[in-house]
Amino acid sequence: MKSLKGLAAATSILALTFTLGACSGGGSDKSTLQQTIDDGKITVGFAGEAPYSFEEGGELQGASVALAKEVFKNLGVDNVEGVNTEFGSLIPGLNAERFDAISAGMSILPDRCEQAAFGNPEFMYTTALMTKKGENEGMKNLDEVKEKGLKLATMTGAVESDYAESLGIDSQKVGTPQDGMDAVTTGRADAFALTGISLNWMAKNTPDADVAVSESFVQEIDGVPQVGAGATVFRTDDTELRDAWNKELDKIVGDEKAYLDIVGDYGFTKEERPDGSITTDQLCKGELPTADS
């Protein structure tokens, strides 16, 4: 994310029976972790990107949310509330204390790490391209989009917008994944770039949309594969909460069966489970492996 502009004009609060809820900023001397445990609830920001975190039937769902519920439950917190916010406004909303964590599978990037504290990796990421069926199918990366001179849509604040900028592609920014798919189906964009998991989920759950999704790929920028991982995000001064989160998260991620029992229903496989080969610290420093390593 090169820039995060303005807070979303409107946010929606989802009060869940099985949730995690209220912000603890209101003048208490307690740490966010202690306030959360005492209250038995925490508020998380989410961006409506299935299958990571989204609203369905009035309830907050998704792989990121499922992990959050399990981790916070293990910390003694049984209730979660969600604040629906455009992706590009999540970190500003977090720092404005609209919520106490971000549960959106947000990619760990150096510029984001300057603004917030990322937990340990939860998901490994690849990128894909959504196009109309029968049009521009089979592209293997964003370089092909550039070579063909195609109109590209990317989501504001998402890592794919950064990729496009680095490659010199003037992408059309959209606020939500649905907006991106709409841009493709209406012809305003030839392709929409987002994580492969998200695009495949959308295509599967909207079979009448007449769209196709490419094979997932790891985009290279200047010869460096953009290895990506997503994590839950906290305020920089909430390291106690982040560290407690990491301790419980690592138990789940380290157990393939436990991990897949939680996120498997949302299309995640063992390929998305972090294997410890890359850390949040490395990603925050921009230390990615080179193409020949």
N, C-alpha and C positions, 0 to 999 in steps of 0.2 A: 504494500500500500504506500503510494507516494504522498497521498494527502487524504485526510479525513475531514470532510466539510460538514459543519453544522449538525445539530441533533435532529433526529427525525421530527417532522412537524407533529406527528401524533404517534402515541404508543398505546398498546393495549395490554392490559394486565389480565393474566389468566390465573384465577385462583383454583388450585387443583386440590382434590382430596388427597392425592398421593404426591404432594408437591414439596418444593424446597424454598421458602420465602421472605420476609421483609428486610429491607436494608437497615443497616445498623448505624448509619452515620449520625443520627439525631442527637448529638451532643454527649453520648455516653462515653465514660472513661474506659469502658471495656474494649478489648480488642475485638475485631470483627469475628474472629473465630469463637471467642468466648460468648459474645452476644448471640451469635448464630446457634451455638449449642444451648444456651439458656432459653432462647426463644423457640428452639426446635424447628426453625425454618430459615430459609435463605431465598433471596431473589436472584434469578439469573436472567441475563439478556440473551435473546435469541433472534435470528434473522429470517426465520421462515424458509430455510433452505433444506428441503427434504433430500436425503433421509437423515440429516444431522440433527436438526431441531426445527420443529414445525408444529402448527396447531391443527388438530383434527378432531372434530366432534366436541369442540370446546375444551380439549385437553392438550397439554404440551407433550409431544412425542418426539421420537428420533433416537438415533444411536448416541449422540452426545448427551441427550437428556437421560437416556437409560443408564449411561455410565455415571452421570451426576447423581441420579437417585440412589444408585448402589453405593457410591463412595460416601455421599453425605449420610446415608443411613448407617453406614459403618462408623461414622463419626458421631452418631447419636442425633442426627437431624432428619426428621421424617417428612417435613413439608417443603415443597418447592413452588415458588411462584415465578411465572415467566413474563418478561416485558418484551413485547415484539417491537423490534427496532430495525431500520434499514442497516444492512451490513456495514456500510461506511460510517455509521454513527455509533457503532457498538463501543469502541474504546472511549470516545468522548462521553458517552452515556455512563460508562463504568466510572470514569474519573469525576463525573458530576454527581456520583453516588445515587444514580437512578436505580442501580442494582449492584450487587456485591461480587458478581462473577459473570463471565461470558461463557455460555454453553452453546457454541455454534461451530465447533470444529475448525476454529480459526488457524490459518497457517502461521507458523512461527517465522517471522521475518525480522531482520535487524532493526528497521525503522519502527516496527511495532514494539519491539522489546525496549526501545527507548521511552515508550509511553506507558507500558504496563508490564506486569510480571506473568510470564507464561508458565504453566505447569509442565509436567513431563509429557512427551508425545503420546497421543492416544490413537492416532490414525496415520498411516503413511498414504501419501497422495500421488495420484497421477492426473493428467489433464486429458480431456477429450473434446471433440467438436460435434455440435449438433447442426445438421443441415436438413433441408427438405429431402424427402425420399427421391432418389433418382437424380439429385443435383449435387454436384461437388462431393459425392460420397468417397470414402476411402482415403481422405487426406491423413497423413501420418504425423503432422506437426504444424505449428503456426507459421513456420517458414514457407510452407506451401500456400497458406492463405495470402501471405505477402507476395509471393511469386505470381500468383494468379490475379492479384489486384482485387481480391474479394472484400466485401463489406463485412467487418467483424463486429460482433456485439460482445461486451464483457461486463461483468457486474461491478458497480462502483465499490472500491475498496478491496476487491478480490485480487488474488495473486495473478490471475490471468490478465488483469489490466496492466500490471507491472510488466509481465512478459511482453505484451503488445507494445508498450511504450519503449522497452529496451530494443525491440526489433524494428522500431520506426513505423509501427502500424497505428494509424489514427482510429482507434476503436470507438464504437458507439457505446456509451455507458448506459446501463439499465439498473434499476433499483432492486429488482428481485429476479430469481430464476424464471418465474412465470413470464416476466417482461421480456427476458431473453428469448424464450421459446416463441413468444408472440411476435417478436421482431423477425424471427426466421420464417414463421408461417405466413406472415403478412408481406414478406419480401423486403422489409426495411433493412434486413441483414441477410447475408448469404450464409453466415455461420455464427454460432454462439459458443464461446469457449468457457468451460467450467470444469470442475472435477468430474472424472469419469463416473464415479459413484452417483453423483447428483443427476447427471444427464441421463444415465441409464435408468435411474429410478423414475424420472419424469416421463421418459419414453414408455416405460412399462406401464405406468399408471395413467397415461393419457393416450391410449392406443389409436384414437381417432385423430390425433394431431398431425399425422402424415409426416413424421420426422424420422431421421436416421441419426445414429450416434456412431462416431468413428471408434476404432480400437483406441484404448487408452495409451498414453505415451508420457514420457518424461521430457519436457521441453529443454533444449540446450540454449544457453545464452553465452556467446563468446567462447564456445567449446566446453562450457561447464554445465553438466546436467543439473537442473533445478530440482534436486531432491526435496520433497516437501513432506511436512508432518504437521498435523493439527493438534491443538491442545486447548484446555480450558484456561481462561485468562482472569487475572486478579489485579487489583491496584498494586502499585509498586511498594506501598507501605504495608501491605497485607501479606508479608512473607510468612508469617506464622500460619495463616490460613492456607496459603499455597503449599507450605511444607507438609502440613497435616494431610492435605489433599494428595500430594505426591506419594506419601507413605502408603495410603490405602489404594491409590490407583495402581501402583507398581505391583501389588499383590494380584490384582486382576489381570493386568496386561501380561504378567509373567506366567500366567496359567492359561494356555490356549483354550481349553474347554470352558473355563469360567468366562473368558473374554467373549468367545463366540456365543455362549449362552445368553449374553447380554445384548450383543450388537448384531448377531447373525440374522435375526428377523428383519433387519433393515438392509440386507444385501451385502453386508460386510463379510469378508472371508479371512482366512489366515494370512492372505497376502497383504491385507491392510493392517495387520497387527504389528506394532513396532517390535523389532528384534534387539534393540539396544545398540545397534551399530551407529546410530547418530543421536546426539543428545540435544536438549533445548539450548544448552550453552553453546554448542557448535553452531546451531542454526541462528542463534541471536548474534553470533560473531560473523555470520556469513561464511563459515568454513565448510564449503561443499566439496565433495570429491571431484577431481578433474575427469574428463572423458576417458582418459587412458589409465586411470587408477583402479 
